[in-house]
Amino acid sequence: MTHAVDARDRYVAEFRRFAENGAGAGPGWLKELRQAGIERFAAVGFPTTRQEEWRFTDIAPLTQTPFTLPTAPDTEASPEMVERVLDGPTGARLVFVDGGFRPELSVATGLPSGVKLGSLGDAVRRDGDLLAAHLGRYASVERNPFTALSAAFLREGAFVHVTRGVSVEQPIHLLFLASGAAQGRMIHPRNLIVLEREAQATVVETYAAEDAGPHLTNAVTEFAVEDGARGRHVRIQREGDGAFHMATSQSHQGKDTSFSSCSLAFGAGLSRHDVTAVLAGTGGLLLLNGLSVLAGRQHVDYHTTIDHARPHCESHELFNGILAERARGVFNGRIIVRPGAQQTDSKQTNNNVLLSEAARADSQPQLEIYADDVKCTHGATIGPLDPNALFYLETRGVGAEAARQLMTYGFAADIVSRIDVPEVRERLDRLVRAT
């Protein structure tokens, strides 16, 4: 308990330095958001395993590590590094290194008229009213102390705004790199994606590290999907084993919208990702998928909440975990059907494959239904590869190790194949094969 209190005091002191170093300036709404974040964090501190939401994830190693904010931008990143991480050239992209925006590595050309793509820091100055209407309105500081910290240290991140009726055909890439200079640092990327009425766009969010030692990435991404809009989102986390990765993804859908999100975790020693989706308009469709491929002593915790706030909405959720050696996967999936949200159709599945006796998975699917005309199902599986299937492959001449690899790949491909952006799907297929 003493470690947690000391850590809280360290972060509060770091906020004071942050505010004194120019962050106290800015529009009133931004200062209020930062202040609300630090006040909430100071009140609740870091979570412990005594709390139900965190009982399977011990963040004591994080609280015992004294992280500080970066003091200067990194100068090592190159276009070759960016293309290597992204596995080839891309179209529009924003690149951030150790939390700082790198315009010389970013590309904002080739986009249709009506699309704004840039850093959040610039957007605060140029599009303050638009940001004030959305930023911090969906990812509440009350729900998670790491979200509160994100609000407190809010300074930089990605801003994507697609105006009414505009369709962006090519994916927009958001790349967050941690370099060797990130060791001992904490980085708080804050992203806002706004799709206005009947707009369409795909956003690919990637977190990666090259030769980075222990550091903390605490990322928050908010999606505002207005009436009739279509959004697609892919999130890839492949930081180093020494990294701590805390994340919140929050989407808010209007009437007759479609939003798909796929989150993939390959890296970090300890990671937690809270995914919350609110279907706030009738006729909404949500596809929520995820994949974890872990080994060593890696630990990943997915907490998802799908909130059916309005009637005639549909959601489909599938998360798969592949756990080798002493890895541990945690899944907590919650579906809420609000009063009056009739004709809800919601399905949730979590499957986990344990590739060793020391690997572990904990799964908690939950349904909260307050309406009487709904169709909701949930289920979870945890276990080793099917021995009958392995035996079948071996009797057809496939070696034992090749059979295991083939079945493991097929388990991962069940998620990757659902990504309907060909170039992104092919890139992830290569990444899965190499893992």
C-alpha positions as CSV (number, residue, x, y, z in Angstrom):
1,M,0.0,0.0,0.0
2,T,2.9,2.3,0.8
3,H,4.3,1.8,-2.7
4,A,1.0,2.8,-4.2
5,V,0.7,6.0,-2.1
6,D,4.3,7.0,-2.9
7,A,3.6,6.4,-6.6
8,R,0.5,8.6,-6.5
9,D,2.5,11.4,-4.9
10,R,5.2,11.1,-7.5
11,Y,2.7,11.5,-10.3
12,V,1.0,14.4,-8.6
13,A,4.4,16.1,-8.3
14,E,5.2,15.3,-11.9
15,F,1.9,17.0,-12.9
16,R,2.9,20.2,-11.0
17,R,6.2,20.3,-12.9
18,F,4.2,19.7,-16.1
19,A,1.8,22.6,-15.4
20,E,4.7,24.9,-14.5
21,N,6.5,24.0,-17.7
22,G,3.9,25.6,-19.9
23,A,1.0,23.1,-19.7
24,G,-0.8,25.5,-17.4
25,A,-1.5,27.6,-20.4
26,G,-4.1,26.9,-23.1
27,P,-7.9,27.3,-23.4
28,G,-10.1,27.1,-20.3
29,W,-11.7,23.9,-21.3
30,L,-8.4,22.2,-21.6
31,K,-7.1,23.4,-18.3
32,E,-10.3,22.2,-16.7
33,L,-9.9,18.7,-18.3
34,R,-6.4,18.4,-17.0
35,Q,-7.3,19.6,-13.5
36,A,-10.2,17.2,-13.4
37,G,-7.9,14.4,-14.4
38,I,-5.3,15.0,-11.7
39,E,-7.9,15.6,-9.0
40,R,-9.5,12.3,-9.8
41,F,-6.2,10.5,-9.8
42,A,-5.1,12.1,-6.6
43,A,-8.4,10.9,-5.0
44,V,-8.3,7.3,-6.1
45,G,-4.6,6.5,-6.8
46,F,-3.5,3.4,-8.6
47,P,-5.8,0.3,-8.6
48,T,-4.9,-2.8,-6.6
49,T,-5.8,-6.5,-6.9
50,R,-8.3,-5.9,-4.0
51,Q,-10.6,-4.1,-6.5
52,E,-12.8,-6.4,-8.6
53,E,-11.9,-4.8,-11.9
54,W,-8.2,-5.4,-11.3
55,R,-8.1,-8.6,-9.2
56,F,-6.3,-10.6,-12.0
57,T,-3.8,-7.8,-12.9
58,D,-1.2,-6.7,-10.4
59,I,0.4,-3.4,-11.5
60,A,2.8,-3.2,-8.5
61,P,5.8,-3.4,-10.8
62,L,4.5,-0.3,-12.6
63,T,3.9,1.7,-9.4
64,Q,7.4,0.8,-8.1
65,T,9.1,2.2,-11.2
66,P,9.7,6.0,-11.1
67,F,8.6,7.2,-14.6
68,T,9.0,10.8,-15.7
69,L,7.8,12.8,-18.7
70,P,10.2,13.1,-21.7
71,T,12.3,16.2,-21.6
72,A,13.4,16.5,-25.3
73,P,12.2,15.0,-28.6
74,D,14.1,12.0,-29.9
75,T,16.3,12.5,-32.9
76,E,17.0,8.9,-33.9
77,A,13.8,8.0,-35.8
78,S,14.1,7.8,-39.6
79,P,11.8,7.1,-42.5
80,E,13.4,3.7,-42.8
81,M,12.4,2.9,-39.2
82,V,8.9,4.0,-39.8
83,E,8.5,1.9,-43.0
84,R,10.1,-1.1,-41.2
85,V,7.6,-0.9,-38.3
86,L,4.7,-0.4,-40.7
87,D,6.0,-3.2,-42.9
88,G,6.3,-1.0,-46.0
89,P,5.2,2.4,-47.3
90,T,1.8,3.8,-46.5
91,G,-0.4,6.6,-47.6
92,A,-1.5,9.2,-45.0
93,R,0.1,8.8,-41.6
94,L,0.9,10.6,-38.4
95,V,4.1,9.6,-36.6
96,F,4.9,10.3,-33.0
97,V,8.2,9.4,-31.3
98,D,8.5,9.2,-27.5
99,G,5.3,11.2,-27.4
100,G,6.4,14.0,-29.7
101,F,4.8,14.7,-33.1
102,R,7.2,14.3,-36.0
103,P,5.9,16.2,-39.0
104,E,8.9,15.3,-41.1
105,L,8.0,11.6,-40.8
106,S,4.3,12.2,-41.3
107,V,2.3,12.3,-44.6
108,A,-1.0,14.2,-44.8
109,T,-1.3,14.4,-48.6
110,G,-3.6,12.5,-50.9
111,L,-6.7,12.9,-48.7
112,P,-10.0,14.2,-50.0
113,S,-11.3,17.7,-49.3
114,G,-13.0,17.8,-45.9
115,V,-10.5,15.7,-44.0
116,K,-8.3,17.2,-41.2
117,L,-5.3,15.1,-40.2
118,G,-2.7,16.4,-37.8
119,S,-1.4,16.6,-34.2
120,L,-3.7,17.2,-31.3
121,G,-1.4,20.0,-30.1
122,D,-1.9,21.9,-33.3
123,A,-5.6,21.2,-33.3
124,V,-6.0,22.8,-29.9
125,R,-4.9,26.0,-31.4
126,R,-6.7,25.7,-34.7
127,D,-9.9,23.8,-34.0
128,G,-10.5,24.5,-30.3
129,D,-14.3,24.6,-30.5
130,L,-14.4,21.2,-32.3
131,L,-12.1,19.6,-29.7
132,A,-13.9,21.1,-26.8
133,A,-17.1,19.5,-28.1
134,H,-15.6,16.0,-28.2
135,L,-12.3,15.6,-26.3
136,G,-12.8,13.9,-22.9
137,R,-16.6,13.6,-23.5
138,Y,-16.5,9.9,-24.0
139,A,-13.5,8.5,-22.1
140,S,-14.4,9.7,-18.6
141,V,-11.8,10.4,-15.9
142,E,-14.1,8.7,-13.4
143,R,-13.9,5.2,-14.8
144,N,-10.2,4.5,-14.8
145,P,-7.2,6.1,-13.0
146,F,-5.1,5.7,-16.1
147,T,-7.7,7.6,-18.1
148,A,-7.6,10.3,-15.5
149,L,-3.8,10.4,-15.8
150,S,-4.2,10.8,-19.6
151,A,-6.4,13.8,-19.1
152,A,-4.0,15.3,-16.6
153,F,-1.0,15.0,-18.9
154,L,-2.9,15.7,-22.1
155,R,-0.6,17.5,-24.5
156,E,-0.1,15.6,-27.8
157,G,-1.6,12.9,-29.9
158,A,-3.5,12.4,-33.2
159,F,-6.5,14.3,-34.5
160,V,-8.6,13.0,-37.4
161,H,-11.8,14.8,-38.5
162,V,-13.8,13.7,-41.5
163,T,-16.6,16.1,-42.4
164,R,-20.1,15.1,-43.4
165,G,-20.5,12.7,-46.3
166,V,-16.8,12.4,-47.1
167,S,-15.3,8.9,-47.7
168,V,-11.6,8.2,-47.1
169,E,-10.7,5.2,-49.2
170,Q,-7.1,4.5,-47.9
171,P,-6.4,3.7,-44.3
172,I,-5.0,6.5,-42.1
173,H,-2.1,5.3,-40.0
174,L,-1.3,6.6,-36.6
175,L,2.2,5.4,-35.5
176,F,3.5,5.8,-31.9
177,L,7.2,4.8,-31.6
178,A,9.2,4.4,-28.4
179,S,12.9,4.8,-29.0
180,G,15.9,4.0,-26.8
181,A,15.5,7.4,-25.2
182,A,12.1,6.4,-23.8
183,Q,13.6,4.3,-21.0
184,G,12.3,5.5,-17.7
185,R,9.8,7.8,-19.4
186,M,6.0,7.9,-19.4
187,I,4.2,8.8,-22.6
188,H,0.5,9.7,-22.7
189,P,-0.8,9.7,-26.3
190,R,-4.3,11.2,-26.6
191,N,-6.2,10.6,-29.9
192,L,-9.5,11.9,-31.2
193,I,-11.3,10.6,-34.3
194,V,-14.5,12.4,-35.4
195,L,-16.5,11.0,-38.2
196,E,-19.4,13.3,-39.0
197,R,-22.7,12.3,-40.4
198,E,-22.4,9.7,-43.3
199,A,-18.6,9.9,-43.3
200,Q,-16.4,6.9,-43.8
201,A,-12.8,6.2,-42.7
202,T,-10.4,3.5,-41.6
203,V,-7.8,4.2,-38.8
204,V,-4.9,1.9,-38.1
205,E,-3.3,2.7,-34.7
206,T,0.1,1.1,-34.0
207,Y,2.3,1.2,-30.9
208,A,5.8,-0.2,-31.3
209,A,9.3,0.1,-29.8
210,E,12.8,-0.2,-31.1
211,D,15.5,-0.8,-28.5
212,A,13.4,0.8,-25.8
213,G,13.9,-0.1,-22.2
214,P,11.3,-0.1,-19.5
215,H,8.8,2.7,-20.1
216,L,5.1,3.5,-19.7
217,T,2.7,4.1,-22.6
218,N,-0.7,5.3,-21.4
219,A,-2.9,5.8,-24.5
220,V,-6.5,7.0,-24.8
221,T,-8.4,7.1,-28.1
222,E,-11.9,8.4,-28.5
223,F,-14.1,7.8,-31.5
224,A,-17.2,9.9,-32.3
225,V,-19.2,8.1,-35.0
226,E,-22.1,10.4,-35.9
227,D,-25.4,9.3,-37.6
228,G,-25.0,7.2,-40.7
229,A,-21.2,7.1,-40.4
230,R,-19.0,4.1,-41.1
231,G,-15.8,3.6,-39.2
232,R,-13.1,0.9,-39.1
233,H,-10.4,0.7,-36.6
234,V,-7.4,-1.6,-36.2
235,R,-5.1,-1.3,-33.1
236,I,-1.7,-3.1,-33.0
237,Q,0.4,-3.2,-29.8
238,R,3.9,-4.6,-30.2
239,E,6.1,-2.8,-27.7
240,G,9.0,-4.5,-25.9
241,D,8.8,-7.0,-23.1
242,G,10.0,-4.3,-20.6
243,A,7.2,-1.9,-21.5
244,F,4.1,-1.2,-19.5
245,H,1.1,-0.5,-21.8
246,M,-2.1,0.9,-20.5
247,A,-4.9,1.9,-22.9
248,T,-8.4,3.0,-23.2
249,S,-10.5,2.9,-26.5
250,Q,-13.9,4.6,-26.3
251,S,-16.4,4.7,-29.2
252,H,-19.7,6.5,-29.3
253,Q,-22.1,5.6,-32.2
254,G,-25.1,7.6,-33.4
255,K,-28.1,6.4,-35.4
256,D,-27.7,3.9,-38.3
257,T,-23.9,3.7,-37.8
258,S,-21.4,0.9,-38.4
259,F,-18.2,0.6,-36.5
260,S,-15.7,-2.2,-36.4
261,S,-12.6,-2.4,-34.2
262,C,-9.9,-5.1,-33.9
263,S,-7.3,-4.9,-31.2
264,L,-4.1,-7.1,-31.4
265,A,-1.6,-7.5,-28.6
266,F,1.8,-9.0,-29.4
267,G,4.1,-7.0,-27.0
268,A,4.7,-5.4,-23.7
269,G,5.5,-7.2,-20.4
270,L,2.3,-5.9,-18.8
271,S,-0.6,-4.5,-20.7
272,R,-4.2,-3.6,-20.0
273,H,-6.7,-2.3,-22.5
274,D,-10.2,-1.1,-21.6
275,V,-12.5,-1.0,-24.6
276,T,-15.9,0.6,-24.2
277,A,-18.4,1.0,-27.0
278,V,-21.7,2.9,-26.6
279,L,-24.5,2.3,-29.1
280,A,-26.3,5.6,-28.5
281,G,-28.5,5.6,-31.6
282,T,-31.0,3.1,-33.1
283,G,-29.9,0.8,-35.9
284,G,-26.2,0.7,-34.9
285,L,-23.9,-2.2,-35.7
286,L,-20.7,-2.9,-33.8
287,L,-18.0,-5.5,-34.6
288,L,-15.5,-5.9,-31.8
289,N,-12.6,-8.3,-32.1
290,G,-9.3,-9.0,-30.5
291,L,-6.3,-11.2,-30.5
292,S,-3.4,-11.8,-28.0
293,V,-0.3,-13.8,-28.9
294,L,1.9,-13.9,-25.8
295,A,4.9,-15.8,-24.5
296,G,7.5,-15.6,-21.7
297,R,5.9,-13.8,-18.7
298,Q,3.8,-11.4,-20.7
299,H,0.5,-10.4,-19.2
300,V,-2.4,-8.9,-21.1
301,D,-5.8,-7.8,-19.6
302,Y,-8.7,-6.9,-21.9
303,H,-11.8,-5.3,-20.3
304,T,-14.6,-4.6,-22.8
305,T,-17.9,-3.0,-22.3
306,I,-20.6,-2.9,-24.9
307,D,-23.4,-0.5,-23.9
308,H,-26.7,-1.0,-25.8
309,A,-28.3,2.3,-24.9
310,R,-30.9,2.4,-27.7
311,P,-33.1,-0.2,-29.4
312,H,-32.6,-2.2,-32.7
313,C,-28.8,-2.4,-32.3
314,E,-26.5,-5.3,-33.0
315,S,-23.1,-6.2,-31.7
316,H,-20.7,-9.1,-32.3
317,E,-17.6,-9.6,-30.2
318,L,-14.9,-12.2,-30.5
319,F,-11.6,-12.2,-28.6
320,N,-9.0,-15.0,-28.9
321,G,-5.9,-15.6,-26.8
322,I,-2.8,-17.7,-27.6
323,L,-0.7,-18.1,-24.5
324,A,2.7,-19.9,-24.4
325,E,5.3,-20.5,-21.7
326,R,4.3,-18.6,-18.5
327,A,2.1,-16.0,-20.2
328,R,-1.2,-14.9,-18.8
329,G,-4.3,-13.6,-20.5
330,V,-7.3,-11.9,-18.8
331,F,-10.6,-11.2,-20.4
332,N,-13.6,-9.4,-18.9
333,G,-16.4,-8.8,-21.3
334,R,-19.5,-6.9,-20.2
335,I,-22.7,-6.4,-22.3
336,I,-25.3,-4.0,-21.0
337,V,-28.8,-3.8,-22.5
338,R,-30.4,-0.6,-21.1
339,P,-34.1,-0.3,-20.3
340,G,-36.0,0.3,-23.5
341,A,-33.2,-1.1,-25.7
342,Q,-35.6,-3.7,-27.3
343,Q,-34.6,-5.8,-30.3
344,T,-31.0,-5.9,-29.2
345,D,-28.9,-8.7,-30.8
346,S,-25.6,-9.2,-29.0
347,K,-23.1,-12.0,-29.1
348,Q,-19.9,-12.3,-27.2
349,T,-17.2,-15.1,-27.3
350,N,-13.8,-15.4,-25.7
351,N,-11.5,-18.4,-26.7
352,N,-8.1,-19.1,-25.2
353,V,-5.5,-21.7,-26.2
354,L,-2.8,-22.7,-23.6
355,L,0.4,-23.9,-25.2
356,S,2.0,-24.9,-22.0
357,E,1.0,-26.1,-18.5
358,A,2.3,-22.9,-17.0
359,A,0.3,-20.6,-19.2
360,R,-3.0,-19.2,-17.7
361,A,-6.2,-17.6,-18.8
362,D,-9.0,-16.0,-16.8
363,S,-12.3,-15.3,-18.6
364,Q,-15.3,-13.5,-17.2
365,P,-18.1,-12.9,-19.8
366,Q,-21.0,-10.9,-18.3
367,L,-24.5,-9.9,-19.4
368,E,-26.7,-7.2,-17.8
369,I,-30.1,-7.1,-19.5
370,Y,-32.8,-4.7,-18.5
371,A,-35.1,-5.2,-21.5
372,D,-37.3,-8.2,-22.3
373,D,-37.2,-8.4,-26.1
374,V,-33.6,-9.2,-26.8
375,K,-31.3,-11.9,-28.2
376,C,-28.0,-12.1,-26.2
377,T,-25.4,-14.9,-25.9
378,H,-22.0,-15.2,-24.4
379,G,-19.4,-18.0,-23.9
380,A,-15.8,-18.7,-23.2
381,T,-13.3,-21.6,-23.7
382,I,-9.9,-22.2,-22.1
383,G,-7.8,-25.2,-22.9
384,P,-4.9,-26.8,-24.9
385,L,-4.9,-27.5,-28.6
386,D,-7.4,-30.2,-29.5
387,P,-5.5,-33.5,-29.3
388,N,-7.9,-35.2,-31.7
389,A,-7.2,-32.5,-34.3
390,L,-3.4,-32.8,-33.7
391,F,-3.6,-36.6,-34.1
392,Y,-5.6,-36.2,-37.3
393,L,-3.0,-34.0,-38.9
394,E,-0.1,-36.3,-37.8
395,T,-1.9,-39.3,-39.3
396,R,-1.9,-37.3,-42.6
397,G,1.9,-36.9,-42.5
398,V,2.2,-33.6,-40.8
399,G,4.9,-33.5,-38.1
400,A,3.9,-32.9,-34.5
401,E,5.5,-29.4,-34.3
402,A,4.2,-28.4,-37.7
403,A,0.7,-29.6,-36.7
404,R,0.9,-27.4,-33.5
405,Q,2.0,-24.4,-35.6
406,L,-0.7,-24.9,-38.1
407,M,-3.5,-25.1,-35.6
408,T,-2.1,-22.1,-33.6
409,Y,-2.0,-20.1,-36.8
410,G,-5.5,-21.1,-37.7
411,F,-6.7,-19.9,-34.3
412,A,-5.1,-16.5,-34.8
413,A,-6.2,-16.3,-38.4
414,D,-9.8,-16.5,-37.2
415,I,-9.4,-13.0,-36.0
416,V,-7.0,-11.6,-38.6
417,S,-9.2,-12.8,-41.5
418,R,-12.1,-10.6,-40.1
419,I,-10.1,-7.4,-40.9
420,D,-11.6,-6.2,-44.2
421,V,-8.7,-3.9,-45.1
422,P,-6.6,-6.1,-47.4
423,E,-3.2,-4.4,-47.0
424,V,-3.6,-4.3,-43.2
425,R,-4.8,-7.9,-43.0
426,E,-1.9,-9.1,-45.1
427,R,0.6,-7.2,-42.9
428,L,-0.9,-8.7,-39.8
429,D,-0.9,-12.2,-41.3
430,R,2.9,-11.9,-41.8
431,L,3.3,-10.6,-38.2
432,V,1.3,-13.6,-36.8
433,R,3.4,-16.1,-38.9
434,A,6.6,-14.5,-37.6
435,T,5.5,-14.5,-33.9
